[in-house]
Amino acid sequence: MNRSAPASFLAYSISLASLAAAVLLRWLLDPVMADTLPLATLFGAIGVAVWIGGWRTALLVAALGYLLCHYLFIAPRGQLDLSDSADVVGLLVYLATASILIGFGEAFRRAQQQSQKAEERARQQTERLQVTLGSIGDGVITTDTDGHITTMNPVAEVLTGWTHDEAAGAPHRQRIHPIGGREPGVAGIEGRGHRRAGKPHRSHREGWHGTAH
């Protein structure tokens, strides 16, 4: 069974329920509105349908809504009659307005879905990076383009004396200070109240990493 079937069924159910509510509202307003604006309440139902179920669901709601409201609220009532040119023009205006509403709704809906997918991919990449950094035997510190610390693995925490939460967002020069006067190829890391030796390297993320001794 298609895994999206329950979601599609729910979307159609909500959309049809919104259509029923729109027709009921127009029926309740009928003593006041009479034959004017027979399709006015349908646009809210179309908006709900396109946002929840997409353009196909919205088209279904638009078509069913027109048939119901034409039968119930457009004179002569109780029949589907398009012999009057005014009714034909009204139908064309309704279709144009509904199409614009569906088009904009579908565009916003797809933009939101793409944004959610991008956020999910970024979250997964961050999780994979955290796992990778945690498994490396060297101390690794990554920074953003402004030089602020974004991640530290456990070895780097030991080397510097700072935890990831304490160092995150701080300029790396405030947390990591190379110490001169050591043997060639070896630098020191000055952390919180102590010094450790390590072999520093630059990572592809503009970070620093070294091996604790």
For each residue, the residues with C-beta under 8 A, 3 or more apart:
1: 5
2: 5
3: 6
4: 7 8
5: 1 2 8 9
6: 3 9 10
7: 4 10 11
8: 4 5 11 12 53
9: 5 6 12 13
10: 6 7 13 14
11: 7 8 14 15 52 53 54 57
12: 8 9 15 16 53 57 60
13: 9 10 16 17
14: 10 11 17 18 48 52 53
15: 11 12 18 19 45 48 49 52 53 57 58 60 61
16: 12 13 19 20 61 64
17: 13 14 20 21
18: 14 15 21 22 44 45 48 49 61
19: 15 16 22 23 42 45 49 61 64 65 68
20: 16 17 23 24
21: 17 18 24 25 45
22: 18 19 25 26 41 42 44 45 65
23: 19 20 26 27 41 42 65 68 69 72
24: 20 21 27 28
25: 21 22 28 29 41
26: 22 23 29 30 33 38 40 41 42 69 72 73
27: 23 24 30 72 73
28: 24 25
29: 25 26 32 33 41
30: 26 27 33 34 73
31: 34
32: 29
33: 26 29 30 36 37 38 40
34: 30 31
35: 38 73 74 75
36: 33
37: 33 40
38: 26 33 35 69 70 72 73 74
39: 42 43 65 66 69 73 90 94
40: 26 33 37 43
41: 22 23 25 26 29 44 45
42: 19 22 23 26 39 45 46 61 62 65 66 69 94 98
43: 39 40 46 47 97 98 101
44: 18 22 41 47 48
45: 15 18 19 21 22 41 42 48 49 61 65
46: 42 43 49 50 58 61 62 65 98 101 102 105
47: 43 44 50 51 101 105
48: 14 15 18 44 45 51 52
49: 15 18 19 45 46 52 53 57 58 60 61 62
50: 46 47 53 54 55 57 58 101 102 105 106 109
51: 47 48 105 108 109
52: 11 14 15 48 49 57
53: 8 11 12 14 15 49 50 56 57 58
54: 11 50 57 58 106 109
55: 50 58 59 102 103 105 106
56: 53 59 60
57: 11 12 15 49 50 52 53 54 60 61
58: 15 46 49 50 53 54 55 61 62 98 101 102 105 106
59: 55 56 62 63 102
60: 12 15 49 56 57 63 64
61: 15 16 18 19 42 45 46 49 57 58 64 65
62: 42 46 49 58 59 65 66 95 98 102
63: 59 60 66 67
64: 16 19 60 61 67 68
65: 19 22 23 39 42 45 46 61 62 68 69
66: 39 42 62 63 69 70 91 94
67: 63 64 70 71 80
68: 19 23 64 65 71 72
69: 23 26 38 39 42 65 66 72 73 74
70: 38 66 67 73 74 80 87
71: 67 68 74 77 78 79 80
72: 23 26 27 38 68 69 77
73: 26 27 30 35 38 39 69 70 77
74: 35 38 69 70 71 77 87 90
75: 35
76: 79 81
77: 71 72 73 74
78: 71
79: 71 76
80: 67 70 71
81: 76 84 87
82: 87 88 91
83: 87
84: 81 87 88
85: 88 89
86: 89 90
87: 70 74 81 82 83 84 90 91
88: 82 84 85 91 92
89: 85 86 92 93
90: 39 74 86 87 93 94
91: 66 82 87 88 94 95
92: 88 89 95 96
93: 89 90 96 97
94: 39 42 66 90 91 97 98
95: 62 91 92 98 99
96: 92 93 99 100
97: 43 93 94 100 101
98: 42 43 46 58 62 94 95 101 102
99: 95 96 102 103
100: 96 97 103 104
101: 43 46 47 50 58 97 98 104 105
102: 46 50 55 58 59 62 98 99 105 106
103: 55 99 100 106 107
104: 100 101 107 108
105: 46 47 50 51 55 58 101 102 108 109
106: 50 54 55 58 102 103 109 110
107: 103 104 110 111
108: 51 104 105 111 112
109: 50 51 54 105 106 112 113
110: 106 107 113 114
111: 107 108 114 115
112: 108 109 115 116
113: 109 110 116 117
114: 110 111 117 118
115: 111 112 118 119
116: 112 113 119 120
117: 113 114 120 121
118: 114 115 121 122
119: 115 116 122 123
120: 116 117 123 124
121: 117 118 124 125
122: 118 119 125 126
123: 119 120 126 127
124: 120 121 127 128
125: 121 122 128 129
126: 122 123 129 130
127: 123 124 130 131
128: 124 125 131 132
129: 125 126 132 133 151
130: 126 127 133 134 151
131: 127 128 134 135
132: 128 129 135 136
133: 129 130 136 140 142 151 153
134: 130 131 153 154
135: 131 132
136: 132 133 140 153 155 209
137: 155 211
138: 155 201 209 210 211
139: 152 153 155 156 157 158 159 160 189 198 209 210 211 212
140: 133 136 151 152 153 155 156 203 207 208 209
141: 149 151 152 153 156 160 167 172 176 207 208 209
142: 133 149 150 151 203 205 206 207
143: 146 147 148 149 150 172 205 206 207 208
144: 147 148 150 206
145: 206
146: 143
147: 143 144 171 172 173 206
148: 143 144 169 170 171 172
149: 141 142 143 152 167 168 169 170 171 172 175
150: 142 143 144 168 205
151: 129 130 133 140 141 142 164 168 207
152: 139 140 141 149 156 157 160 162 163 164 167 168
153: 133 134 136 139 140 141 156 157
154: 134 157 158
155: 136 137 138 139 140 158 159 211 212
156: 139 140 141 152 153 159 160 209
157: 139 152 153 154 160 161 162 163 164
158: 139 154 155 161 196 212
159: 139 155 156 189 191 196 198 210 212
160: 139 141 152 156 157 167 175 176 189 191 192 196
161: 157 158 191 192 193 194
162: 152 157 166 167 175 191 192
163: 152 157 166 167
164: 151 152 157 167 168
165: 168
166: 162 163 170
167: 141 149 152 160 162 163 164 170 175
168: 149 150 151 152 164 165
169: 148 149
170: 148 149 166 167 174 175
171: 147 148 149 174 175
172: 141 143 147 148 149 175 176 208
173: 147 176 177
174: 170 171
175: 149 160 162 167 170 171 172 191
176: 141 160 172 173 189 190 191 208
177: 173 189 190
178: 187 188 189 190 200
179: 182 187 188 189 190 195
180: 188
181:
182: 179 186 187 188 197
183: 186
184:
185: 199
186: 182 183 197 198 199
187: 178 179 182 197 198 199 200 210
188: 178 179 180 182 195 196 197 198
189: 139 159 160 176 177 178 179 195 196 197 198 200 210
190: 176 177 178 179 194 195
191: 159 160 161 162 175 176 194 195 196
192: 160 161 162
193: 161
194: 161 190 191
195: 179 188 189 190 191
196: 158 159 160 188 189 191 212 213
197: 182 186 187 188 189 213
198: 139 159 186 187 188 189 210 211 212 213
199: 185 186 187 210 211
200: 178 187 189 208 209 210
201: 138 208 209 210
202: 206 207 208
203: 140 142 206 207 208 209
204:
205: 142 143 150
206: 142 143 144 145 147 202 203
207: 140 141 142 143 151 202 203
208: 140 141 143 172 176 200 201 202 203
209: 136 138 139 140 141 156 200 201 203
210: 138 139 159 187 189 198 199 200 201
211: 137 138 139 155 198 199
212: 139 155 158 159 196 198
213: 196 197 198
